[in-house]
């Protein structure tokens, strides 16, 4: 069967995530994206001199020469990124050719404009590790933004009209979709490349993951200038965490009680498990665990009137418990390899392995603050370290539950005894045991070090949880 496409073009603009998209396309052995092949100022990339044997002078004299080379490259499905201000002679050539696959990448124009202004101010156009991150605030210029917006809209309308009138379709990708390996694999399928990725290329990091209000020095003036527009969603909290699945094997079903506990890592898990087993006078190992989705469907069918629940912990308390149990600790339960990486690469001021119990209060506080700063970059996708379920936002974990089933109730640790008593009564257990208070790890408690600085930093790191679940100060 004849292939549908012989090449592709990514229509994008500066600061829309096109570098990240290209890096992941190039992770497929059967795909090769050649950068900004028709940028009038360079060929492909600022420091390259040629693409597939075609130099810039040859390309400028006859752009079809490079197009032919990309189309007929036998090693991979070839393509390039094209911005609205690239060589205009190329636009008609690719738009009129149905054998050239069209991928259209878009981003909120306000975000791309602010990102562009910050990159101009810092001179940093790519980021591979948060250690090298440069910061600056953008100054919003209403007239400049209006020109930026008009150019983007005009180009998008042109693309849409030309595709409509020629009977072609494009693969549309939003900036937020770039964090989905499934979307990347979908692009490969669209291009006719059978290969699949198991994970994304994480070498490039989000450079400015904060809300717009923190990235623009004259934010109020920007709000005023954009007051007539309501489509930019300026106050949203950016979310660059990897999506999480439902994790059905981690759910815990009652022995006889028709209750299903959906644990959130870093929260009060053992205490709830013991309580759930005690409802039927049993030990934890009698609980139903490690179910498949089929098992869970069958359990739900057998247990008419069942109730499922999850338990939230205050984000700062949760982060401190994870810090003490997994990072400060170098013994049982620790993430020892990660601990060593955080000390070596991210300069976390942790004591020598085996000496953590001797850490004094001031050093403990300093190390926890350093861990919170690491989490800020990690949750924003700015580090090479995975986002562990133990410190992922609880909002993302709960969202992942929804891929299979939602909890009936989302309880709070601080009112857990009251809420579990009411829940068990609802399913016929009127004299339920009281849930035990949580036992925490570490030589010092959060109460020993908590202050306004830790609260402010924790609220910044977990602003999504604070907003989604209405958390207030820890104390």
N, C-alpha and C positions, 0 to 999 in steps of 0.2 A: 504494500500500500504506500502511495506517495505521501511524504511528510507534508503536514499542513503548512509549516513555516520553515524558512531557510535561515532566518536571523531574527533579531528582536531589537527594539528600542525602548528604553525607559524614559518616558517623559516626566521630568521632575524640575525642581528649582533648587537653588542654594538653600541649605539648612532645612531640608525636608526629610533627611534620613537616607539620602541616596547612596552615601558612602557605605552605610551599614547594609542597605539592600544589596549593593554590588558585592560586598565581602561575602555575603551569604549565597548569592548566586554563584560566585566563583568557588564556593565550597563543593559544588556539584562537579564531578569530573567531566560531565558532558556539557557544561556551560562555561562560556568565557565572555565576561563583560569587559570591554576595553576602555573604561573610564569615560571621560568627556572627549570622545574621539573627534568632535567637530567644534570644540571650543576655539574661537578665533585667536586666542592668545597662546595656546599650546596645543599639543596633540596628545590626548589621553590623560596625562598627568603633568604637573608643572616641570618635572625633571626628566621626562622621557623625550626621546628624539624621533621615534618612529613606532608604527604599529604594523605588524605583519609585513615588514619590509617597506612600508610606505612612509616617507618622511613628511614633515610639515609643509615644505615647499610644494611637493607633488600633490599633497592633499588640497592645498589652497588653489592650485592651478586647475585641478579636476577632482572634486570630491567623490565622483563615482569610482575613481580608482580605489579608494579606501573602502567604499561600500562593497565593491566586488570582492575584495580580499576577505572582508569580514563574512560575507555571505558564503563564500566558497572555501572557508577554512575547514579542512577535513577532520581536524582534531576535536572540534567541539561546536555546539550551537553558539554562534557569535552574536554579540550585540554591543550596545553602547548607551550612555546616558546623554540625553538631549535636553537642554534648557532653552527657554524662550528666546534668549539672546545669542544662541549659537548660529552657525552658518545657515542662513535662511534658504540657501539652494538645496540643502539636504532635506528640509521639511517636506516639500512636495514629493520628493523621490521616495521617502518612506511612507508617507500617508497614502500615496496612490498605489502602493504595492501591497496587496493582501497577503503576500508571502512573508512580509515583515510583521512579526507579532508586536502588538502595542501593549506596553505595561504603563499605567498612569499612576504615579505616586503623588499623593496630596497631603497637605498638612494645614492646620489652622493658620491662616495668613498672619495673624497677630503673633503667634508663637514663632513662626519662621522669621518674621521681621525682627523680633526682639533677639532671637538667637543670632541672626546675622549681625546686628549691632554689637552684641557682646563679643562675637568672634573678631569683628573689626577692632574693638577696643583692646582685646587681649592678644591678638595675633595668633590665637589657637583655634585651628579649624578642625582638628581631630583630637580625640582623647583615647588613649589605650589603657591608662591606669589613673586612678584618682590621685595618686601621689603627685602627678605632674599637672594637676588641675590648676588653671589660672582663673581668677574671679574678677568680675567687673559688673557694673550695672549699666544698662542701656538707658539712653536718653531718647524718649519718644518724640519724634518730629512728625506732627500731623500731616503736613504737606508731603513729606517724603513717604510716609506710610500710604497715603492716598495714591500716590504714583505707583508704589509697589503693588498695591491691591489692584489697581486698574490693569497693570501689565499682566498680573497673574490671571485675573478674570477673563481678560481678552484672549489670552492664550488657551485657557481651558475651554472657552466657548468655541474657539476655532477648532480645537481638537474634536470636541463633541459634534460640531456641525459636519466636519469633514468625514468623520466615521459614520455618522448617520446617513449622509447622502451617498456614501460609497458602499453602504451595507456591511460595514465591518463592526466588530466588537473588540473591546479592549479588556484587559485584566486590571481592575482598579484596586489599588492598595492604599490604605490610609496609614499615616505615620504610626498610629497606635497598633496597626496590624503587624508591624515589623518584628514584634517580640514573639510572634507565633510561628513555631516550626511547621505547623500544619499549613499555614498560609504560604510559607516558602516552598513547601512540597507541592502545594497547589499550583504555584507558578511553574515549577518544573513540569508538572503534568500538562499544564496549558501549553508549554513549549514543546511537548512531545518527548521529554527526557524522562525515562522510566526510573531513574535513580531517586532515592529518598534520603533525606538527612535525619539523623536521630536527635541532633541538637543544633542550636544556632552557633555561629561564630561569634564569640564574645570579646574579641580583641578590641573592638571599638566600643567606647563607653558613652553613656549620656553625659553631655558636658554641663548642662544647666537644668537639673531636674526640679528645681524649686518652683513654687507657684509664681505667676507673672508679677504679683504684688511685691515679691522680693527681688525680682530681676530688673525692675524699671525704676529709676530714681525719681521720675516725675509721674508716678502711677496715677495720682489723682487727675493730673492733666490729661493723661491717656484715656482714663474713664470718661472724662468730659468730652474729649474729641470723638470718642466712639459711642457716645450716649445714644445716637440715633440707630445704632446697629445692635442687634440682640443675639447674633449667632456665634459669637466668639467664646462664650462661656468662660469669661476671664477669671472667675474665682475658683474654678475647679482645682482640685489637688491632683497633680500629675501622678500617674501610676505606671512605674516601669518594672514592677515585679513580674517574674514569670508566672504564668497561669498555673493553678494547682488543680489536680484532679480530685475526685470525691474521696479517695482513700478508703474505700469500703472495707478492706481487710482490717483496718484499724478500729472499726466500730465495735461496740461491746453490747451484746444483747443480754437481758435479764434471763435468769435460769427458768423461772416460772413467770415472773413479773413481765407484763407486756411493755417493757421500757427499753429503749435503745439509746445508749450513750455514744455521742459523736465527739470524740476527744479533740481538743486543740492542743498541739504540742506546746510545751512551756507553761501549761495551765495545771489546775489541780486534777490530775488524772488518777493517781493511785487512790486518793481519798474517795473519789466518786466510785471507782471500781469496787472498793471494799464495801461501800454503802450499798451498792446495787446487789452484790452477792449476799450481804447480810439481810436483805429483805426476805430472802428465802432460807436464811439460816445456813448459808454455805460459804465456802472460801472462794477467793478470786478465780482459782483455776477451774472452777465449775462453770464460769460464765461463757457464753457463746462469743467466740472471737474468730478472727481470720476468715470471715465469710467472703464468698464471691458475690457478685451482684445477683446471680441466680439464687444463691442461698438466702440473701437478704429479701428478695421478692417472696420466696417461699415462707420465710419467717413472718413477713408482714401479712401474708394471706392466712397463716395459722393463728395469728394473734390479732383478732378483731379488736378495735379500740386501742391499739398500740399508740404509744407516744414516744417521740424521739426528742432529744435535747442536747445542746452544747453548752459549755460554760466558759464565759469570758473572764479573763484576769486583767487587772489594770495594766496597761502596756509597760509602765516603768517598773512595776513589781515583777512582771513577766520577764522583762529584759534583764533585770538584776538576778533573778533566779537562774536564767540561762547562762549568764555571765559566770556566776559562782559554780554552777554544776558542770558546765561544759568547757569553759574557757580558763577561768582561774585555776580550777582543779586540774591536776595532772594525773590523778589516779583513776579509779573505777568510774565509768560514766563520762569521762572527759573526751573531748574531741582533740586528742593529743597532737595529731599531725597538723590540724588547723591551728591549734594553740601555738605551735612552733612557727607556722607561717605568719601568724599575726604578730609575733614578737620580731621575727626576722624582717619581714617585708613592710609591715604597717606600724612597727615600732611601739606596739602595746607594752607599757611598762609593767610587765608581769614578773613575779619573783621566780627564782630558779625552781625547776621541777622538784616537787617534794617539799618545798619550803613555803607553800602558799598559806598554810595555817599560821605562819609567823608574821604575815604581812600586817603592818600597823594600819590604823584607821585612815590616816591621811593618804597613804600609798594605795589603799583599797579604793578610796574615793577617786583618786587620780586615774587609776587603771579602769574603773568603771566608766568614767567620763570619756576616756580614750576609746573604750568599746562602743559607747553610744555614738561617738563620731564616726567610727568604722561602720556601724550599722546604717548611719545616714547615707553614706556612699554606697554601701552594699545593696540596700533596698532600692536605691535609685539606679542600679545597674552600672555603677562606676568602678567596681572592683572585679578582679578575676576570680573571686571566691563565690561559690554558690550561695543562693539565699536559702538557708536552712529552714525547714518547717518550724523549728523551735523559736525562731525570731521573725519569721514572715509576719506580715500584718494579719491580724485576726480577721479583718475584712476579706482578705484574699482567700483565707482558709475557708471561711463560711461560704464565699462565692463558689469555691471549688466543690463544696458539698452539693450545691445546686445542680451540678452536672448529672447527678443521679437522683438525689432526694434532698429536700430541705428539712432541717430540724423543725419540729412543731414549736419548740420553745428555745430561746436563747437566754440562759440564766447568767447571773453575775456572782462572782465568788463571794463578794461581801454580804450577799443576802442568800447564800446557797442553802443554809440550814432551813430557813423558812420556806424557800421555794421548793426544795426537794420534798419536804414534809407535805406540802400542798399537792405536788405532782403525784407522789405515791398514794395519797388519799384518793385522788381522782381515778386511780386504777385499782382501788379496792384494798389498799394497804393502809389502814387507818392508824396503826400503831407502829410506824416505821422507826427504825433506829435513827439516831442523830448522826449526821455526817461528821467525821473527825476534822478538826482544823488542819490546814496544810502544814507540812513540815518543810522548812526551807534549808538549802545548802549554804555553805560559806562561813568563813570565820567572823564576818560582820553582817548585820542585817541592813536592809535598805533604810530602816528608820535611823540607824546610826549615822548615815551619811547624807540623807535626803535634805535638800534645801532648794531655794528658788532657782539656782543655776541648773541643777539636775532636772527639776520639773520642766523648765523652759526647753532644755535640750531634748528631753524625752518626748515632750509634746511636739517638737519640731520633727523628730525622727518618725514618730507615729501619728502625725497629723491626720492621716486617713482614718485610723481607728478612733481618734478623738472625735472627728467629725461624724463618722458613720454611726458610732455607738454612744455619742454624747458623754464621753469621759470627761471628768473634771480633774482638778488636782488630786494627786494621790492622797495627800493629807492637808 
